[in-house]
Each structure stands twice: as C-alpha cells, then as structure tokens.
Amino acid sequence: MAERKVTVESEVGLHARPAATFVQTATKAPMDVTVVKMGSGGTPVNAKSILSVLALDVRHGDTIIISADGDGADSVLDQLAAIASAT
C-alpha cells in the first residue's frame, strides 16, 4: 500500500474548498483511498467522503497520511498531497 505523509499548508486547513477539491480528486481514483490525521489516534477514513474528511477537523499545520492501493495509486497520492500542501 502506497502512502504520503503531508503537512497541511492551507490557512483554512482541509475544510471548505480544499476539502471539496481533495474529495473530488479522490473520487476519480479507481481504488480505495483513505486519510487519517496524525496524532488523533483515529482510524483512517474514506477520502471520497466529504463528511468523513471534514470530520477529521484537519487544520493548518496538521499532518495527514493519505493511503491507496492499486494501479495508479502513486499518481493519485501525488495529486492529493499537492492539494493538501497547497497554500
């Protein structure tokens, strides 16, 4: 399983427009994609679910781990990491 560890740089965190863009990109992937907030002790959530992503309450400076498994996983993870780390 491929994964990316990313520090969220957006001032609003992974909320509103960044979250919507993140979920739309994940939804296009043909494989399961999960995301978890580091230090939360939580379980990974479905990155294709806007409610699940918003419920993580990811804020500016938080670190997340995005995971996917399957053909094209690295490309999808690179795209999602770019969205999460965009300012």
Backbone hydrogen bonds in HBPLUS format (Angstrom, degrees):
<---DONOR---> <-ACCEPTOR-->    atom                        ^
c    i                          cat <-CA-CA->   ^        H-A-AA   ^      H-
h    n   atom  resd res      DA  || num        DHA   H-A  angle D-A-AA Bond
n    s   type  num  typ     dist DA aas  dist angle  dist       angle   num
A0002-ALA N   A0068-ALA O   2.98 MM  66  5.59 138.6  2.16 168.5 169.2     1
A0068-ALA N   A0002-ALA O   3.01 MM  66  5.59 158.1  2.06 153.3 157.3     2
A0004-ARG N   A0066-ILE O   2.82 MM  62  5.25 148.3  1.92 147.4 157.8     3
A0066-ILE N   A0004-ARG O   2.87 MM  62  5.25 159.8  1.91 154.1 158.1     4
A0006-VAL N   A0064-ILE O   2.87 MM  58  5.39 163.4  1.89 156.8 162.4     5
A0064-ILE N   A0006-VAL O   2.80 MM  58  5.39 159.4  1.84 157.5 161.5     6
A0008-VAL N   A0062-ASP O   2.81 MM  54  5.62 168.1  1.83 174.9 175.2     7
A0061-GLY N   A0008-VAL O   2.78 MM  53  5.29 171.6  1.79 158.9 159.5     8
A0009-GLU N   A0084-ALA O   3.36 MM  75  6.90 146.6  2.48 142.2 150.2     9
A0013-GLY N   A0010-SER O   2.94 MM   3  4.97 159.3  1.98 107.1 113.5    10
A0014-LEU N   A0058-VAL O   2.97 MM  44  5.30 156.1  2.03 127.3 134.1    11
A0020-ALA N   A0016-ALA O   3.00 MM   4  6.27 158.1  2.05 154.6 161.5    12
A0021-THR N   A0017-ARG O   2.95 MM   4  6.16 164.4  1.98 159.7 163.0    13
A0022-PHE N   A0018-PRO O   2.92 MM   4  6.04 157.5  1.98 145.3 152.0    14
A0023-VAL N   A0019-ALA O   2.89 MM   4  6.09 166.0  1.91 154.6 157.2    15
A0024-GLN N   A0020-ALA O   2.91 MM   4  6.05 161.4  1.94 148.9 154.5    16
A0025-THR N   A0021-THR O   3.05 MM   4  6.17 156.2  2.10 145.4 151.3    17
A0026-ALA N   A0022-PHE O   2.99 MM   4  6.25 159.7  2.03 148.0 154.0    18
A0027-THR N   A0023-VAL O   2.84 MM   4  5.97 153.2  1.91 151.0 158.2    19
A0028-LYS N   A0025-THR O   3.25 MM   3  5.44 136.6  2.45 100.1 110.9    20
A0029-ALA N   A0026-ALA O   3.05 MM   3  5.40 152.5  2.12 108.6 117.1    21
A0047-ALA N   A0033-VAL O   2.86 MM  14  5.44 169.6  1.87 139.6 141.2    22
A0034-THR N   A0067-SER O   2.88 MM  33  5.22 160.8  1.92 146.9 153.4    23
A0067-SER N   A0034-THR O   2.87 MM  33  5.22 161.9  1.91 143.3 148.6    24
A0035-VAL N   A0045-VAL O   2.95 MM  10  5.47 147.0  2.06 144.6 155.3    25
A0045-VAL N   A0035-VAL O   2.88 MM  10  5.47 170.4  1.89 147.6 147.3    26
A0036-VAL N   A0065-ILE O   3.03 MM  29  5.40 144.0  2.16 138.7 149.9    27
A0065-ILE N   A0036-VAL O   2.89 MM  29  5.40 154.3  1.95 152.9 161.4    28
A0040-SER N   A0037-LYS O   3.30 MM   3  5.77 157.3  2.36 131.6 131.6    29
A0038-MET N   A0063-THR O   2.79 MM  25  5.49 161.6  1.83 151.4 156.8    30
A0049-SER N   A0046-ASN O   3.22 MM   3  5.66 164.2  2.25 116.2 117.8    31
A0053-VAL N   A0049-SER O   3.01 MM   4  6.26 163.1  2.04 157.1 161.8    32
A0054-LEU N   A0050-ILE O   2.92 MM   4  6.05 165.9  1.94 151.0 155.2    33
A0055-ALA N   A0051-LEU O   2.94 MM   4  5.99 149.0  2.03 140.8 149.6    34
A0056-LEU N   A0053-VAL O   3.20 MM   3  5.45 148.0  2.31 102.8 111.9    35
A0057-ASP N   A0054-LEU O   3.06 MM   3  5.69 157.4  2.11 116.2 122.6    36
A0062-ASP N   A0059-ARG O   2.94 MM   3  5.56 164.8  1.96 141.7 144.1    37
A0073-ALA N   A0070-GLY O   3.12 MM   3  5.47 153.9  2.19 136.0 133.1    38
A0076-VAL N   A0072-GLY O   3.14 MM   4  6.41 166.0  2.16 158.1 161.7    39
A0077-LEU N   A0073-ALA O   2.86 MM   4  6.03 166.4  1.88 157.5 161.5    40
A0078-ASP N   A0074-ASP O   2.93 MM   4  6.08 150.8  2.01 143.6 151.5    41
A0079-GLN N   A0075-SER O   3.05 MM   4  6.35 155.5  2.11 147.2 153.3    42
A0080-LEU N   A0076-VAL O   2.94 MM   4  6.23 162.4  1.97 154.7 159.5    43
A0081-ALA N   A0077-LEU O   2.84 MM   4  5.92 156.8  1.89 146.7 153.5    44
A0082-ALA N   A0078-ASP O   3.02 MM   4  6.16 151.7  2.10 141.3 148.6    45
A0083-ILE N   A0079-GLN O   3.11 MM   4  6.43 151.8  2.20 144.6 151.7    46
A0084-ALA N   A0080-LEU O   2.97 MM   4  6.22 166.2  1.98 152.2 155.7    47
A0085-SER N   A0081-ALA O   2.92 MM   4  6.01 145.9  2.04 145.2 154.2    48
A0086-ALA N   A0083-ILE O   3.35 MM   3  5.32 157.5  2.40  99.8 106.3    49
